[in-house]
Amino acid sequence: MNKFVRDNGGGEKSKREEKEKGRGIEKWRMMFAIAVVPSVLMALGMSISSESPRCLFQRVLKVLKMLTRCA
């Protein structure tokens, strides 16, 4: 038997292992909740925004091109 693996009597899980399993689920849920917050904020911001910055920049370039023709 590997010296780093503890034999706990026939494969039964100890109370400590059971607690660690529960904490793993809690940690996963916390990480997911933290990741959802910026995603929701970005989705709200995108729905409020009428046009993308790239589209607005192209519009500015178009206006500048028209002004340089007139001058």
Contact map, one row per residue, 1 for C-alpha under 8 A:
11101000000000000000000000000000000000000000000000000000000000000000000
11111000000000000000000000000000000000000000000000000000000000000000000
11111100000000000000000000000000000000000000000000000000000000000000000
01111100000000000000000000000000000000000000000000000000000000000000000
11111110000000000000000000000000000000000000000000000000000000000000000
00111111000000000000000000000000000000000000000000000000000000000000000
00001111111000000000000000000000000000000000000000000000000000000000000
00000111111111000000000000000000000000000000000000000000000000000000000
00000011111100000000000000000000000000000000000000000000000000000000000
00000011111100000000000000000000000000000000000000000000000000000000000
00000011111110000000000000000000000000000000000000000000000000000000000
00000001111111000000000000000000000000000000000000000000000000000000000
00000001001111101100000000000000000000000000000000000000000000000000000
00000001000111111100000000000000000000000000000000000000000000000000000
00000000000011111110000000000000000000000000000000000000000000000000000
00000000000001111111000000000000000000000000000000000000000000000000000
00000000000011111111100000000000000000000000000000000000000000000000000
00000000000011111111110000000000000000000000000000000000000000000000000
00000000000000111111111000000000000000000000000000000000000000000000000
00000000000000011111111100000000000000000000000000000000000000000000000
00000000000000001111111110000000000000000000000000000000000000000000000
00000000000000000111111111000000000000000000000000000000000000000000000
00000000000000000011111111100000000000000000000000000000000000000000000
00000000000000000001111111110000000000000000000000000000000000000000000
00000000000000000000111111111000000000000000000000000000000000000000000
00000000000000000000011111111100000000000000000000000000000000000000000
00000000000000000000001111111110000000000000000000000000000000000000000
00000000000000000000000111111111000000000000000000000000000000000000000
00000000000000000000000011111111100000000000000000000000000000000000000
00000000000000000000000001111111110000000000000000000000000000000000000
00000000000000000000000000111111111000000000000000000000000000000000000
00000000000000000000000000011111111100000000000000000000000000000000000
00000000000000000000000000001111111110000000000000000000000000000000000
00000000000000000000000000000111111111000000000000000000000000000000000
00000000000000000000000000000011111111100000000000000000000000000000000
00000000000000000000000000000001111111110000000000000000000000000000000
00000000000000000000000000000000111111111000000000000000000000000000000
00000000000000000000000000000000011111111100000000000000000000000000000
00000000000000000000000000000000001111111110000000000000000000000000000
00000000000000000000000000000000000111111111000000000000000000000000000
00000000000000000000000000000000000011111111100000000000000000000000000
00000000000000000000000000000000000001111111110000000000000000000000000
00000000000000000000000000000000000000111111111000000000000000000000000
00000000000000000000000000000000000000011111111100000000000000000000000
00000000000000000000000000000000000000001111111110000000000000000000000
00000000000000000000000000000000000000000111111111000000000000000000000
00000000000000000000000000000000000000000011111111000000000000000000000
00000000000000000000000000000000000000000001111111000000000000000000000
00000000000000000000000000000000000000000000111111110000000000000000000
00000000000000000000000000000000000000000000011111110000000000000000000
00000000000000000000000000000000000000000000000011111011000000000000000
00000000000000000000000000000000000000000000000011111111000000000000000
00000000000000000000000000000000000000000000000000111111100000000000000
00000000000000000000000000000000000000000000000000011111110000000000000
00000000000000000000000000000000000000000000000000111111111000000000000
00000000000000000000000000000000000000000000000000111111111100000000000
00000000000000000000000000000000000000000000000000001111111110000000000
00000000000000000000000000000000000000000000000000000111111111000000000
00000000000000000000000000000000000000000000000000000011111111100000000
00000000000000000000000000000000000000000000000000000001111111110000000
00000000000000000000000000000000000000000000000000000000111111111000000
00000000000000000000000000000000000000000000000000000000011111111100000
00000000000000000000000000000000000000000000000000000000001111111110000
00000000000000000000000000000000000000000000000000000000000111111111000
00000000000000000000000000000000000000000000000000000000000011111111100
00000000000000000000000000000000000000000000000000000000000001111111110
00000000000000000000000000000000000000000000000000000000000000111111111
00000000000000000000000000000000000000000000000000000000000000011111111
00000000000000000000000000000000000000000000000000000000000000001111111
00000000000000000000000000000000000000000000000000000000000000000111111
00000000000000000000000000000000000000000000000000000000000000000011111
